[in-house]
Amino acid sequence: MTTQSDSRPSSVIKLLPHQMKFIEEFLASELRAKHHLISPTGMGRSTMVAGLIQRLITEQHAKRILILARSPLLTMYEHMLLEAGLEDVPVTIVDKITFRDLEVRSEKFGSPWRAPILAIMSIDIAKQEDISSSLFTVEWDLIVVDEFQTTTGQRRQFLDRFIQTDAIDRLLLLSTKTGEDLPPLKINGLRVTEWPREIRDWDGTLLYKLPDRTVRVIDYERSVAENAFIQKLKHYLDALPSFRVNSIERQQLLRAASSSLYAIESALRNRRNKLVHGDFKVGISKEEMEEDIDFREESQNDSRLAALEDLNHELSELIALFEELDHVQMDSKIEALRRVVGDALSNNESRIVIFTKFSSTASYLHTYLSNSFQSVYLVTVNTPILERADAVFQFRQTRSIVITSISPEGWNLGEASIGVSFDLPQSHLEMERRWSALGRFYNQNESIMYALRDKSGILTFEDAGLRKYGFISNDQGAL
């Protein structure tokens, strides 16, 4: 998608001293300089990037710029850059289709990256062989890599190759400060800048600081029927051979059960459908097995027949799990959430953000809470961009609740200060992204994050996660 800017003059991006200082130091550095900015969430890092790009284009006539970021951040960068009113360089979100279009339109030039261009792309798209090789053939005035500390494996290998080429005039790596130490980077000449959790004026006067954080735990207890289902799910997973369910798949199913009944039901139905259609290493689909009469009559000892029997056994186990799930009459966790939301709203905490890892859980919570409260908005990966923007706008204007299953980076949620981690993320970085929706520097209210704790302890990783993020102490007592 390519968006041409209109004829209006470039708008001025409002920057604070810490952002302006970094931009000035960056622009004053020599060509081929490499910078690494490490900052807490909520400090306006992406706004600074937009301001830096605006200066590079208007003052140093940069014509070819590339931003590499996670997919959820692409539209955020696009909107920021378009709002900057850049006239001379078109903003382009690059995916596979856009790349082919760029190739066709620039056959005479010999490269799809004909200047001027400001390309925004996910690293997963950029590292594909045909695209990555084309990136190396032209000279880039600036390359920005967002959340560099999360790149591993093939992504890091691609970036290492890119950084070692002569294709980059200036490089900016961005990383988020979390509760974990970042490993040192082996990049020659890398200049590291680390922003603190406060913003001071040029004379040292304190202007803002990120809000203080408070964590709170709400105890609840799963019912006998819920625990019976989870126990049966664990037995089902333990009985499967490792080639049928690896450790990651097993963990995801248990995390779905931890999140909500609807999430685990959706996950199990998805697994059943994949099994029926030949996934999970059975080698041939169930329909093909059952329709092949010769196979069934002439291959009684064939390994594929054993695979069919094994498949039928697992499908029977899944049916038994669905039957066990039907016995669960109430989701205890969502009842606990309703009490948290009700108490917060009664205390005049007008805006609440509920976080979950699962889109199915988000939809489930939206339906449930809409029956009890007004102005409940849903944002998932499937929510259209305009609807997502409207939900955020309405959230800022009214006494409301927003439920999201995607990272809220770059969202301006106004004075939101209450968050609920309905289920816990697996990394410190993802928890920081949740805090970022509450703890912006312009919001000086205390940020409060709730978590829900099942006292039965049937899923041991839940308490481990609560300890990891500081919700409970190491002796398992609530802080």
ABEGO torsion letter per residue (X at the ends): XBBBBBABBBBBBBBBAAAAAAAAAAAABBBGBBBBBBBBBGAGAAAAAAAAAAAAAAAAGBABBBBBBBAAAAAAAAAAAAAAGBAABBBBBBBAAAAAAAAAAAAAAGBAABOBBBBBBBAAAAABAAAAAAAAABBBABBBBBGAAABBEAAAAAAAAAAABAABABBBBBBBBBABBBBBBBBBGBBBBBBBABBBBAAGBBABBBBBBBBBBBBBBBBAAAAAAAAAAAAAAAABBAAABBAAAAAAAAAAAAABAAAAAAAAAAAAAAAAAGBGGAGBBAAAAAABAAAAAABAABAAAAAAAAAAAAAAAAAAAAAAAAABABBAAAAAAAAAAAAAAAAGBABBBBBBABAAAAAAAAAAAAAABBGBBBBBAABBAAAAAAAAAAAAABBBBBBBABBABGBBAEABABBBBABBBABAAAAAAAAAAABBAABABBBBBBBBBBAAGABAAAAAAAAAAGABBAAGBBX
